[in-house]
């Protein structure tokens, strides 16, 4: 078994941001010993890990070598990763060590949205029409073929970063600039960097589903709130333990067919759909746990520990997927009304209604928050509610701006 003959050992590839990911380590470390591989020294992860190696985890050859050194001294059960920028190197480690997981090619096909579209088209999965472009002129031509409105998105990013709608030819160049300028550490830059896609209306959802021995089970369906049009900034999510989509045959078939086409068969994925009159249309597949605390909301709503399911699958254990409750959990992210420099973010716990589960600042004094397209994901706080019905959970979140107070001073245009 693991370090002391007790818990099985998982290699943890990167820990990501404490604010949004600590809940994963808190839960997974109860069952697994975790060995962290990342460039930085251990800081906040210390209570959750049994050992660590400082290594550039974006470089597969260095990472595989470091992993082999750990495996030479300890029995390793699996490779665990939930960081968008590191899922490919993590897959290369699992493959090199003969551990459970998806082939690196499958993970790359999820990360590269153009490759995703191609694989799903071959498999006949319903999705928006999509054309890869490398200049504003090509983007205008593609938009003309598809018909307006269109959506322009970066080929390799997630979380709605840089995604922008264009309603007519005059808006394409600005949307192309926004989509091609957005970037994220560890995410590849492609020669054809932007996708122009048919705009698909209807509510947007994400599904965190666990795959084991090829079978997929949806664990959390999050109904997404978006704002700050024409951008698609994710401002909140609602996860209902009694959501009928958890057992919807069309949705389950779309998950099965898309993951089979991409070769994803082990672990938790985060798949985004639009719900149209003709059924679900697949927007993207991410080869990792959902962000924005969605797996945590899933556990609050259903009792199924989504993060633990991902760790179990990584260790080659059958995950537990049976709900123990049906509650309603929701999260809202608070944004400033204008670009500003933060002076203080204050949580007033005395103002919590009973349905408020938690409220956390997401930034601090001195931070500059800029709204799209000048900045993305400029949130000053998040508030989570938990109730017996989604109506109650939603109503409680209307009080979020009173619960968390933001003070700051407006800032002008950023120097370019």
N, C-alpha and C positions, 0 to 999 in steps of 0.2 A: 504494500500500500504506500501511503505518502511518506512524509518526513519522519514520523516517529512510529510508523506502523499503524497510525490512526487514519487521518484524513488523506484521501487521494490528492496528488499534487497536480495542479494546473499551472501551465506557463501563461502568465497574464501579459499580453503584448500591449503596453501603454495603459495609463490609468485615466487619461483625458481630464476633463475639468471637474474639480471636486464638487462644485455647486450642483452640477446636473448628473453626476455619475456615482457619488459616494454611496447612494442607496444600493447600488449593484454589489459593491464590495462588502457592504455591511451584511447583506443577505448571503452571498455566495461563500464568504469566509466561514460561515457556520458549518458548512458541509465539506468544503475543500480547503486544502492548504494552497496558497497562491504565491508564486514566485514571479516577481515583477521584472520585466525587461524593458528599459527605457533609458534615454540619454541622461535624464536628470537623476539626482540622488532622491532617495525616498523621503517624502515629507509627510503630508496628511495621510498617505496610504499606510503608514507604519503599523497601526493597530490591526490591519487586515492582511498583511503579508508575512510570510515566514522567511523570505530571503529575496535578494534582488541582484540583478546584474546591470551595470551601466553600459549601454550599448546604443549605437544609432539604429533604432528599430525601423527606420525607413529603408535601410539597406539590407535586402534579404540575405546576402551572403554573410554579412557580419552577424545578423540576427540568428541565422541557422547555426553558425559556429558557436555562438553564445549558448544557444538552446542545447546543442550537443554536449557542451561542457556540463550543464545542469543535469542532463539525462545520464551522463556518465557516472554521476555521484548519487542520483536519486531516481526512483522509479517515477516516471512522468505519465499521468493518465490522459492528458489532453492539452490543447492549446485554446485559450479563451481570449477573445478580443471583441470590443464593442465600439472601437474608434474608427470612424469613416475613413480616415487617412491611413490606417494600418491594417485593414482587413486583408489586403492582398499579401503583404509580407507574412502575416500570421498564417495564411493558408499555405504559404511556401514552407513554413516551419513544420506544420502538421504533416504535409506531404513528405518532407525530408526525414521526419522521425517516424513515419508510418503510423501516425495517430489519426483518430476520427476527424472528419472535416470534409469540406468541399475542395475539389481541384482548384488551383489558382486561376485557371481559365474561367471557371464558373463565376468566381468572385469578380474577376476583371470584367466579365460580361454584365454583371450587375452595376459595377462602378461606372462603366462607360455607357452612357444612356443611348448612344447611337448603336452600340453592339446589342444592348437590351432590345431596342426596337427591331433590329434585324432578326434576332432569334425568335422574338414573339410573333413577328410577321410570318416566319416559316412555320410556326406552330399553330397559326390561325387564332391567336388570342386577340380579342377586341381591344383596340388602342387607337389613339389619335394618329392621323397621318403626320409624318415627320420628315424634314429635309435638313441635312447638315450643310452649314454655310461658313464661309471664311471672310466675308466682307459685308458692309452695309448694302452694297449693290446686289450681291448674291442673295442677301436676306430679303430685299425688296422683290426680287424676281421670284423667290420661293413663296413669299406671301401672296404674290399675284396668282401663283398656281393654286395655292390652297384656298384662297378667298379669305377676306377679313371677317371677324377679328382673328388674329393669330397670337400665339404666345411664343416669346423668344426665351430660351433658357440656356445656361451654361451646360456643356456636355458632361462635365464630371463632378458637378456639385450637388449638394442635397440641402434639405431644410428650407427650400424656397428662396435661397440666396440668388440674387441676380435675375430672378424670373420676372418677366414683364410682359404685359399685354399691349398689343398695338391694334388700334381700331381702324387705321387707315394708313396709306402710303407715307404720309408726313411723319408718322410716329415711329416708323421702323428704324431709322438711323439712331434715334435716342435709345430705343429699346435694345438695339444691337450693342451700343456702347455700354449700357448697364450690364448686359449679359456677358460681354467679353471682358469687362473690367473686374467682375467679382472673382475672388480667389480664396483659397483656403489651404493652410499648410499641409503638405503631403499629398495634395490632389494634383494629378497630372494635368499639364496644359497640352491640349491637342492642336494639331495643325488645322483641323476643321473644328473650331472651338465652340460654335453656337448651333443649337438646333432651333429651327422655325417649325412650329407645330400648329396643327388645326386646334382652334379653341373649342374645348368641350365644356358645356355648361353642366349644371347640376351640383349637388353637395359633394364635398371632397371628404374622403375618409382614408384612414390608414389602418392596416391590419398587421399586428405583430403575431406571427404564426410560428409554431415550432415544427420542424421537420426532423423525423427520426426514421431510419430505415426506409426513406422515400415517402413516408406518409406525412401529410401536413395537417395540423390542427390549429385553427384560429384561436388565440388566447385573449386578445384585446382588440376590439374595434373602436377606434377613436374617430369621432366626427369633428372635423377641423373647422376652426373659425379663422377666417383670413381678413386682413384689413390693409389700410394704407394703399388703396388702388391708385394707379394701375399695377402696383406691385402686388405680390402674393405673400405678404409677410404673415407668418403663422402667429395669431394673437391668442389662441387658446384651443383646448381640446376637451371633448366630452366622451367619457367611457362609461357605458351603461352595462352592468352585468347581465341585464335581461335583454340586451340588444338582439332583435331577431336575425340580424346579419351574421351573428356567430354561427348560425346553423343554416344559412342561406345556400341552397344547392348551386346557384349560378356563381356565387362568390367563391365557394369552396372549389368548384371546378376551374375557375379562372386562376386560383392560387396553384392548384395541382398542375395544370397545363403549363403555366408560365414558369414554375420552378423546374419542372421536368425539362422544358425547352432550354433553360439556362444551365441545367446540371447542378442545381442547388438541392441537396438532399439531407443535410445535417445542420442543425442549429436553428436559431431564431432569425427570421428576416422581417423587414419592415416594408410592406408593400402599399403603395398609394393608388387609390382608384377615384374616379368620378362616377357618381351614380346617375345614369342617364335613363331616359324613358325606355331605352333598349337594353337596359341592364348595365352591369359595371364595366367601365372602360379603364384599363390598366394604365396608370401614369408612369410609375417607376417602381423598381425593386431595389431595396438596399440590403446588403448582405450582413446585417447587424441588427441589434436591438434598436428599437425606436428611440429618438431623442425626446426632448421636452417633457421628461418624466412620465411618458406614456406607459412604459412597463410598470412603473410604480402605481399609476392610476388603475391599471389593469388588475394589480393585486388587491388594491383597496376595493375594487368593484366586484371581483369574482372570487377572491381568495387564492387564485392560481398565481404562483410566484413566477413571473415571466423571465426574470433574470436567472433564477435557479434552473428553469427549464433549459435556458441557453447553455448554462454551465454543465448540466447533466448530459445534454446531447454532445457537448464537446468532450466529455469524459467517456462517451460510449454507453451511458446509462439511459434507460427509457425514462423520459420526463413525465412528471405527474401533470395531467391536464384536466382533472375533474374539478369543476367549480364547487366551492363550499358556501358561496353566498351570492346574492344578486342585489348589489347596491349601485348607486350612481355617484361617480367621481368626476370632477371637472377641474380644469386648471385655466386660469387666465393670466396673461402676461401684460404688465402695465408699461406703456410707452409714454414718453413726454409728448406734450402737444406741439412742441417746436424743438429745434436743435438747442441743447443747453449743456452747460457745465454743472455737474452735480455738486451741491453743497452738502446735502444730507438726505438719507432715505430712512424714514422712521416707521417702524411697525407698531401700531397701537393695538396690543392684544386685548385691552379692555373694550375694544369695539367689535370683537369677534361675535357674530351670531353663532348659535350652537352648531350649524352645519359647516362652519369654517374649520378645516382640518389643520392648515398651516399657512403662514405667510412669510416669505423670505425675501430680503433685499437681494438684488442681482448685480449691484454695482455699489460704488462708494464715493466719498468726497474726491473731487478732482477729475473724475471720469467725464469725458465729453460724449454725450449721446447725440448721434445724428440720424435723422430719418432718411429713408430711401429717396433718391439713389445715392445720397452722400454717405450713408452708412446703413448697415443691416443688423437686425437682431439687437437693436438698441433698447433693451428692456431694463427698467429700473427695479422691477420686483415681479414675483410670481405669487399667486394665491391659489390654494387648492381647497375645494369644498367636497364634502362627502355626505350623502343623504340617502333617504329611502327612494326618492324619485328624482329624475333629472330636473323636473320643474323646481323642486326645492334647492337642488344643488346650484342651478342656474341663478335662481333668485338671490341666493347668498352671495354669489360672485358680483352682483350689481353693486354691492357695498365695498368692493375691493379698493376703489380710489380713496374712500374714507379710512380704510383699514391701514393702508400704506401711504404715508405722506411724502411727497417729493418737494424739496426746495432746491433751487438752482438759479443760475443766471443765463439768459439767452446768449448764444454765441453767433457770430456772423458767418459768412461763407468761409469754408476752409480754403487756405491758400493752396493752389494747385501748381 
